[in-house]
Amino acid sequence: MKTVSATVRRRVHAARPGVFLRTADFPGSRSAVETQLSRLVAAGEGLVRVRRGLYWKGVRSRFGPGRPGVDAIVRAVASDRGVGPSGWTASHALGLSTQVPATPAYAVVGAPPTGLPGVKFHSRRNLRRLRLRYHEVALLEVLRDWPESAEADWATLVRRMARDLGAGLLRADRLRSVVAGERMPALRDRFTRLMADLSAPAIAPSTREG
């Protein structure tokens, strides 16, 4: 136990602020590691418990260590689940809305994660989504709900996605492959329209899709 305690303490102290730490990252039994991490939290060592098995290294100060943002927590918890924002959270992430929803929403492949109150998860079945980046998932979610969860019109969407493609935030070929596996016909149709508009010589304004 002393060896586990010393190892956990040393690694936590060596970790830079803003890093997530998991019990699985440390040698020793899960219960022993969890016990030592809980002690460090209680001792005010700048460690924050996010949920069972997941901690965050904050900054030691008289104001406390702080706390990671919801977006960072969700990414840490579901990074291997094809996670990305959904609904108004997705529109805000893509710059298509100024609204910040009171309850952030995210899409994941498979069963939603547990132990994260105040966050809404939507389960998706398309396993190809596991190959997408966060920004790419946001685009699919916006197209899935269009136009209900966006303040911008279609022409603005096209311009923003042209910018993001140029910046390398979106990969057209990867998106085409993933969209082919989506079950929602409307999403596939909107994606096809978007790709056609993006490949046009000039991005001309079009009417908002109803």
C-alpha positions in Angstrom: 0.0 0.0 0.0 2.9 2.3 0.8 4.4 1.7 -2.6 1.1 2.5 -4.3 0.6 5.6 -2.2 4.1 6.9 -3.0 3.7 6.2 -6.7 0.3 7.8 -7.0 1.4 10.9 -5.1 4.6 11.3 -7.2 2.7 11.0 -10.5 0.0 13.4 -9.4 2.6 16.0 -8.3 4.5 15.6 -11.6 1.4 15.9 -13.7 0.9 19.3 -15.3 -2.2 21.3 -14.6 -5.2 20.6 -16.9 -4.4 16.9 -17.3 -6.9 14.2 -16.7 -5.8 11.2 -14.6 -7.4 7.8 -14.5 -7.1 5.1 -11.9 -6.1 2.7 -14.7 -3.0 4.9 -15.4 -1.5 3.9 -12.1 0.0 0.5 -11.0 -1.7 -1.4 -8.2 -5.2 -2.4 -7.4 -8.0 -0.1 -8.4 -9.3 0.2 -4.9 -5.8 1.1 -3.5 -5.3 3.7 -6.2 -8.8 5.2 -5.8 -8.2 5.5 -2.0 -5.0 7.4 -2.5 -6.4 9.7 -5.1 -9.4 10.4 -2.8 -6.9 11.3 0.0 -5.1 13.8 -2.3 -8.4 15.4 -3.2 -9.3 15.8 0.5 -5.9 17.1 1.3 -6.2 20.0 -1.2 -3.4 18.8 -3.4 -5.0 20.4 -6.5 -6.7 17.3 -7.6 -10.4 17.2 -8.6 -12.6 14.1 -8.7 -14.7 14.2 -11.9 -16.3 10.8 -11.5 -15.4 7.4 -10.3 -12.0 6.5 -11.9 -11.4 9.9 -13.4 -9.6 12.9 -11.9 -8.3 16.3 -13.1 -5.2 18.0 -12.0 -6.0 21.7 -11.2 -3.9 24.6 -10.0 -3.2 24.9 -6.3 -4.3 28.4 -5.2 -6.2 30.0 -2.4 -9.2 30.0 -4.7 -9.1 26.2 -5.1 -8.0 24.0 -8.0 -10.8 25.1 -10.3 -12.7 22.5 -12.4 -12.5 21.4 -16.0 -15.2 22.5 -18.5 -18.0 20.2 -19.5 -16.6 19.8 -23.0 -13.2 18.7 -21.7 -14.8 16.2 -19.4 -17.0 14.7 -22.1 -14.0 14.3 -24.4 -12.0 12.7 -21.7 -14.8 10.3 -20.8 -15.9 9.4 -24.4 -12.8 10.1 -26.6 -13.0 6.5 -28.0 -16.7 6.6 -28.6 -16.9 8.9 -31.7 -18.1 11.7 -29.4 -19.1 15.1 -30.7 -21.6 17.9 -29.8 -25.3 17.5 -30.8 -28.2 19.8 -31.1 -27.6 23.5 -30.2 -24.3 22.5 -28.7 -23.2 21.4 -32.2 -24.5 24.5 -33.8 -22.6 26.7 -31.3 -19.4 24.6 -31.8 -19.6 25.3 -35.6 -20.4 29.0 -35.2 -23.9 28.6 -36.5 -25.6 29.8 -33.3 -24.8 32.1 -30.5 -27.0 30.2 -28.1 -25.3 28.2 -25.4 -27.8 25.5 -24.2 -28.4 25.2 -20.5 -27.9 21.4 -20.8 -25.1 20.6 -23.3 -25.8 17.7 -25.6 -23.4 15.2 -27.2 -23.7 12.2 -29.5 -21.7 9.0 -28.9 -21.6 5.6 -30.6 -23.3 3.0 -28.4 -24.6 3.3 -24.9 -24.2 6.8 -23.3 -21.6 7.3 -20.5 -22.9 7.4 -17.0 -21.9 9.5 -14.0 -22.1 12.9 -15.7 -25.1 14.9 -14.4 -26.1 17.9 -16.3 -25.1 16.5 -19.7 -27.4 14.9 -22.2 -26.2 12.1 -24.5 -27.6 10.8 -27.7 -26.8 7.3 -28.8 -25.9 6.7 -32.4 -25.5 3.2 -34.1 -23.3 4.0 -37.0 -19.9 2.4 -36.1 -18.2 4.4 -38.8 -18.6 7.5 -36.7 -15.7 6.1 -34.5 -13.4 7.4 -37.2 -14.6 10.9 -37.1 -13.1 13.9 -35.3 -15.1 16.0 -32.9 -15.8 18.8 -35.4 -17.0 16.3 -38.0 -19.5 14.7 -35.6 -20.8 18.2 -35.0 -21.5 18.7 -38.7 -23.4 15.4 -38.9 -25.5 16.3 -35.9 -26.3 19.7 -37.4 -27.4 18.1 -40.7 -29.4 15.6 -38.8 -31.5 18.3 -37.1 -31.4 21.0 -39.8 -32.8 23.6 -39.5 -34.3 23.2 -36.0 -31.1 23.6 -34.1 -29.4 26.4 -36.0 -29.8 30.2 -36.2 -27.8 30.5 -39.4 -29.2 29.9 -42.9 -28.0 27.3 -45.4 -25.7 29.7 -47.2 -23.9 30.5 -44.0 -23.5 26.8 -43.3 -21.9 26.3 -46.7 -19.5 29.2 -46.1 -18.5 28.0 -42.7 -17.9 24.5 -43.8 -15.9 25.7 -46.8 -13.7 27.5 -44.3 -13.4 24.5 -42.0 -12.5 22.2 -44.9 -9.8 24.6 -45.9 -8.5 24.7 -42.3 -8.4 20.9 -42.2 -11.1 20.6 -39.5 -13.2 18.5 -41.9 -12.2 15.7 -44.2 -14.6 15.3 -47.1 -13.7 11.8 -48.0 -13.9 10.5 -44.5 -17.3 12.2 -44.1 -18.6 10.7 -47.3 -17.7 7.2 -46.1 -19.3 7.7 -42.7 -22.5 9.4 -44.0 -23.0 6.3 -46.3 -23.6 4.4 -43.1 -26.1 6.8 -41.6 -29.7 5.5 -41.4 -31.4 8.8 -41.7 -32.2 9.6 -45.3 -32.7 13.4 -44.6 -29.1 13.6 -43.2 -27.7 11.8 -46.3 -29.6 14.1 -48.6 -28.5 17.3 -46.8 -24.9 16.1 -46.8 -25.1 15.4 -50.6 -26.5 18.9 -51.1 -23.8 20.4 -48.9 -21.0 18.7 -50.8 -22.5 19.8 -54.1 -22.7 23.4 -52.9 -19.1 23.3 -51.6 -17.8 22.0 -55.0 -19.6 24.8 -57.0 -17.4 27.4 -58.6 -18.9 30.0 -56.3 -20.8 29.6 -53.1 -24.1 31.2 -53.9 -26.7 32.0 -51.3 -29.6 29.6 -51.2 -32.9 29.5 -49.4 -33.1 28.1 -45.9 -34.0 24.4 -45.9 -37.4 23.6 -44.4 
